[in-house]
Amino acid sequence: MDPEGKVIVVTGAAGGIGGALVHALLDRGARTVVAADLDLGGVQRLSEEIGDGRVLARALDVTDETATHALVHEIELTVAPIDVWFANAGLAGGGDVDASDETWDQQWRVNVMSHVYAARALLPGWIERGEGHLVTTASMAGILTTVGDAVYSTTKHAAVGFAEWLAFSYAGRGVRVSCVCPGAVDTAMLRGGAGGDADKAAAVIGGGDVMPPEQAAERILEGLAQDLFLILTHPDMRQYAVGKAQDPERWVRGMTKLFARAQALLG
């Protein structure tokens, strides 16, 4: 995927990887980037900071299917057909099996159903035009796991599964799908899981060294330039995924030890 001249939507764009993606896409010549977030003030500040008229700030609750359809309709009516949609918004911090049903439902809607809603809104137009690219953000937790957060790990596994299904189901109709699985990226979400300490959070989730969002965005766009389905911000994590698949018993034993260390680390 080459961003040059394209109309692109990025959700969860008020900060973190989403905000970094907006900058990186513009640097690569995107025609228009719609920066969408529940935090309208955040994306408005981003638009003002960039200040060249190519960033459109829009409020969007990604769990609202009607709002998602409305945004797609607005952009395609007033700007141009959407070429690429980054379903980047995400939510963490669910907890274990005792997490409330409301917590499970909220993360399911943000981490999974928002991708479904985007697909429903975009696929008809993309199939008609014979092109389009959906880029979903899951997590290494969706391939490996996350110690101490059953809700996040479960919903991110589902996000990976949905992206994979879309990729092979619609490739023959011109639609591309990529799934981004970040490791430890220094965002508010990462810090929120360990009292603001990004390094401690990274040690718990096992996502590799902590990476700034700007570097993560560059690696994501490098992966898209190679037309990859699975894009890892931390390529070294691939070996853990391979090890898990080859010997799941050893994987569970290792995670049991990691869980004990994490409990001691977090007190």
N, C-alpha and C positions, 0 to 999 in steps of 0.2 A: 504494500500500500504506500503510495506516494501522496503526501498531503497537498502537494502543489495544486492550487486552484480549486480545492474541494471545500464544500460546506460540511462542517463537522460539529456534532453536539458532544459535549463532555458533561456528564452528571457528576455530582459531588465535586464541583469545580472551585469551591470557595477556598480550598487549601489543600495541603498534602500532595498526593500524586496527581489529583485532578487539576489543581492549579498549575503544577509544573507541566502537565501535558498541554494545557492551553498555551503557555509560553513556547514550548518546544514545537507545537504544531504551527504556530505563527512564524516561528523562525524558519520553518521548512516551506513556507509559502502558502499556507492555507488561505483560501479566499475569505471565509467567515468561520469563526468559532463561536458557537452558542455555549456560554458558560452557565450551566444550570445547577441550582442548588436550593435546598430548603432555606438556606441562609442567603436571602436576596441581597442584604447589605454586603456580604462577603464577596459575591460575584460582581456587584456594582463597583466595589473598591478595586477589584482586579481589572475590570474594564477601564476604569479611570486611570489606573496605574499604567496600563499599556497605552491607552489613549490614541490609537490610530484608526478607530472606527471599525476595526475588524472583529471586535469582541462584543457580542450581544449578551447582556446579563438577563437571565430569566429565573424567576422563582419556580421550583418544581419539587413537588412531593412525589418521589419515584414510586411510592406505594399506591398512588392514585392513578388508576388506569385511564380514567377520563381525562385527567390533566396531561398525561403522557400523550394521548391521542391529540389533544388540543394543541400541545406544543409542536408536534410534528406537522399538523395542519397549518398552524400559523407560519412556521418557517418556510414550508414548501409553497405557501401562498404568497408570502411577502418577500422572500429572499430567493430561494431556488430549492430544488429537490435535495434532500439530505443524502450525502454520500457515505458518511461514516458516523456511527453512533458509539461512543464510549460509555457503556453502562458501568460507571466507575463508583457510584455511591455505595457505601457499605456501612455496616454497623457491627460492633463487637461488644464484649463484656457481658455475655449472657450468664455464665456460671454453669453449674453442674445439673444433674437430673432434677434437683429441687427448684430450679428456676421456674418462675411463674409461667402459666400458660400465655399470659400477655407478652412476656419477654420472648418466649418461643415464637409467638405469632408475629411480633414486630420484626425480629431478625429474619424470619422466613420471608416476610413481605419485602424487606429491604434487600436482602442478599440473594433472593431467588426470584420472587414474583416480579420485581422491577425489571428483571431481564425478560421474563415472559411478556410483560406488558409492552416493553420496547419492541420485542419481536412481533407481537400482534399488530402494533401500529405501523411498523416499517416494512414487513415482508410483502404485503400486497403490492406496494409501489416498486419495491426493489425487484420483485419477480417480473412485474410488467416491463421494467426498464432493462432487466437482465444484468443488473449489477447493484452492489451495495455491500457494506462491510459492518458487521456488528462485532464490537470488541468488548467482551465482558471481563470484569475484574473479579476473580475469585480470591485465592490465597494459597500459599504452600500448605496451609491448614486443610485445604480441600484435597490435597494429594497425600499429605502426611497426617498431621493432626495438630491439636493445640492442647497442651497440658493445662487443665483447670478450666477449660471453656468448652463444654459439650455443645452448647447452642451454636457457637460460632463455627466450630469444626464441622458439625453436622450440616449446617446450612451451606457452608462453603463446598463441602463434598457434593451437595446437590447442584450448586452453581456450576461446578466442573462438568457434572454429568449432563446438565441441560445444554451447555455450550457444545459438548462433544456430539450430542444428538442432533443439534441444529446444523453443525458443520457438515456432517455426512448426508443429512436429509435434504439440504438445500443447495449443496455445491453444484449439482447438475442444472440448477436454474440461475446460476450466476451470482449467488449470494455467498460471500466469504464470512467466516466466523473465526475469531481468535479468542483465546482465553488466557488472560494474564494472571499469573500466580506469584504475587510478590512475596519475598521473604521479609526480613526485618528492615522496614523503611521508616525513617524518623518522621512519623506523623503524630498528630494528636491522638489518633486511635491507638497506636502502638504504646505511647507513653501512658495513656489512660489505664492500661492494664497493670501498671507497676508503679503507681504513685508518681508518675512523671519521669521515671528513670528509663530511658530508651534502652540502655545497655542491659539493664536487669530484665526488661521485657523480652529482649532478643534472646537472652540466655534461657528464658523459660520456654519460648516458642520454638527455639532451635532454628531460627530463620537465617542463620549466617550473620556476618558482621552488619552493623547498622549502616544503612545507606541513605544519603540525602534524597529527598523526592526528585530533585533535578536529575540525578544520576539514574534513578529508577525510570523516569520518563524517557530518557535517552535510550535506555536498554529496551524499553517497550517499543519505541519507534524503530529501533534497529531490527527487532524481531518482526515487526510488520513489514519492513522493507524486504525482509527475506520471505515474506508470505507464510509465516509460521502459524500453526494453530495454537500450540502451547508455548507461551512466552514466560520465561522465568527471569526475574530481576537478579536472582542469584544463581547462575548456571551450575555452580558447584553442588547445589541442593539436588540436582538430578540423580547423583549417586545414591542419595538416601532413598529416593523413590524407587530406584532399581533394586536396592537392597531389601526394601520392604516387600516388593513383589516377589523377589526370589526366595525370601525366607521369612514369611509372616510370623512364625513362632519366635524367631530371634528378635524380630522387630518389637513384638509385644513385650518380651522380656526386657529389652533395652528401654522401652518407654516406661515400663514399671519403675526402673531405676531412676530415669529422668524425672518422673513424677515425684519420687521421694526427695530428690535433690531440689526440685522446684518448691516443694512445700517448705523445706528448710530455708531456702533463699528468701521466699516471700514471707516467712514467719507464720 
